[in-house]
Amino acid sequence: MKVQLEKSYALAAPAASAWALLQDVEAVAGCMPGARITERVDATHYKGTVTVKLGPASLAFRGEVEVVACDPEARMLRLMARGTDTTGTSGASMDLQARIEPVDPASCTLLGNSEVSVSGKAATFGGRLMSGVADQVLQQFVANFRERLPSVQPEAARPAPAPAEPARELNGLALLWAMVRGWFQQLFARRA
């Protein structure tokens, strides 16, 4: 099952600050609900985990992230991620291109284009609702990204990096609600 997403989010921060945060793969992973970088292999390769909790059930994925491209002039970053759940019954991959576009000296826009693929039990479980689920995850990611922005300084004024914050868990109830809402939207769209 594949889903393509194209989103843009307004940010109340200078483009240089948003770009500084976007380049910090560990900090960006910390903004993703349930994600955590566990190892930095080299400058462009990382290993990590993603955990999704839905009430008493949870899916835990282990995988790798690669920085495929980083263009400071265009403020563009492209990441490829892939992993499998700890039981080996599901797989997921993501190709993400994100860029920061200045609006004025105090604000910018985060633009993202991604293709997410899920296979195995995870695809069976969330198949038709994947777009709504992905949208919910992105909304939580952007809220966390916005929350971190005020503490980010552009590269020239940046002090030594602070220790990474613990991973935030994906809000399972919000995810479940997004899935139910998506199912009803699809159901009524077919009848119309």
ZIRAVEN-V492614 format. One record per pair of residues at least 24 apart in sequence whose C-alpha atoms are under 10 Angstrom apart, sorted by the first residue. I is the first residue (numbers start at 1). J is the second residue. Records with the same first field share a line. If there is no record, write none. Layout:
I=J, J
This chain:
1=92, 116, 117, 118, 119, 120, 122, 123, 124, 126, 127, 128, 130
2=92, 93, 94, 115, 116, 117, 118, 119, 123, 127, 130, 131
3=94, 114, 115, 116, 117, 118, 127, 128, 130, 131, 134
4=94, 95, 96, 113, 114, 115, 116, 117, 131, 134
5=96, 112, 113, 114, 115, 116, 131, 134, 135, 138
6=96, 97, 98, 111, 112, 113, 114, 115
7=98, 110, 111, 112, 113, 114, 135, 138
8=98, 99, 100, 101, 109, 110, 111, 112, 113, 142
9=100, 108, 109, 110, 111, 112, 139, 142, 143, 146
10=100, 101, 102, 103, 107, 108, 109, 110, 111, 142, 146
11=100, 101, 102, 103, 106, 107, 108, 109, 110, 142, 143, 145, 146, 149
12=103, 104, 105, 106, 107, 108, 109, 146, 149, 150
13=102, 103, 104, 105, 106, 107, 108, 109, 146, 149, 150, 152
14=100, 101, 102, 103, 104, 105, 106, 107, 108, 109, 149, 150, 153, 154
15=75, 99, 100, 101, 102, 103, 104, 105, 106, 107, 108, 109, 110, 154
16=72, 75, 100, 101, 102, 105, 106, 107, 108, 152, 153, 154, 155, 156
17=100, 106, 107, 108, 149, 150, 151, 152, 153, 154, 155, 158
18=75, 99, 100, 101, 102, 107, 108, 109, 110, 145, 146, 148, 149, 150, 152, 153, 154
19=72, 74, 75, 76, 77, 98, 99, 100, 101, 102, 108, 110, 149, 152, 153, 154, 155
20=72, 75, 149, 152, 153, 154, 155, 156, 158
21=145, 148, 149, 151, 152, 153, 154, 155
22=75, 76, 77, 98, 99, 100, 110, 145, 149
23=67, 70, 71, 72, 75, 76, 77
24=161
25=65, 66, 67, 77, 79
26=164, 165
27=145, 148, 162, 163, 164, 165, 167
28=141, 142, 144, 145, 148
29=65, 141, 145, 164, 167, 168
30=141, 144, 145, 148, 164, 165, 166, 167, 168, 169
31=138, 140, 141, 142, 143, 144, 145, 146, 147, 148, 165, 166, 167, 168, 169
32=137, 138, 139, 140, 141, 142, 143, 144, 145, 167, 168, 169, 170
33=137, 138, 139, 140, 141, 144, 167, 168, 169, 170, 171
34=60, 61, 137, 141, 166, 167, 168, 169, 170, 171
35=60, 61, 62, 166, 167, 168, 169, 170
36=62, 164, 165, 166, 167, 168, 169
37=62, 63, 64, 65, 164, 167
38=62, 63, 64
39=64
40=64, 65
41=65, 66
42=66
43=67
44=68, 69, 70, 79
45=79, 80, 81
46=81
47=81, 82, 83
48=81, 82, 83
49=83, 84, 85, 86, 167
50=83, 84, 85, 167, 169, 170
51=85, 167, 168, 169, 170
52=169, 170, 171, 172, 175
53=169, 170, 171, 172, 173, 175, 176
54=170, 171, 172, 173, 174, 175, 176
55=171, 172, 173, 176
56=172
57=172
58=172
59=84, 85, 86, 87, 90, 122
60=84, 85, 86, 87, 90
61=85, 86, 87, 88, 90, 91, 92
62=86, 88, 91, 92
63=91, 92, 93
64=93
65=93, 94, 95
66=95
67=96
68=95, 96, 97
69=97
70=97, 98, 99
71=99
72=99, 100
74=99, 100, 101
75=99, 100, 101, 102, 110
76=100, 101, 110, 111, 112
77=112
78=112, 113, 114
79=114
80=114, 115
81=116
82=116, 117, 118
83=118
84=118, 119, 120
85=120, 121, 122
88=120, 121
89=119, 120, 121, 122
90=118, 119, 120, 121, 122, 123, 124
91=117, 118, 119, 120, 121, 122, 123
92=116, 117, 118, 119, 120, 122, 123
93=117, 118, 119
94=118
110=142
112=138
126=176, 179
127=179
128=179, 182, 183, 186
129=176, 178, 179, 180, 181, 182, 183, 184, 185, 186
130=178, 179, 182, 183
131=178, 179, 182
132=175, 176, 177, 178, 179, 180, 181, 182, 183, 185
133=174, 175, 176, 177, 178, 179, 180, 181, 182
134=175, 178, 179
135=175, 178
136=170, 171, 174, 175, 176, 177, 178, 179
137=170, 171, 174, 175, 178
140=168, 170, 171, 174
141=168, 170
144=168
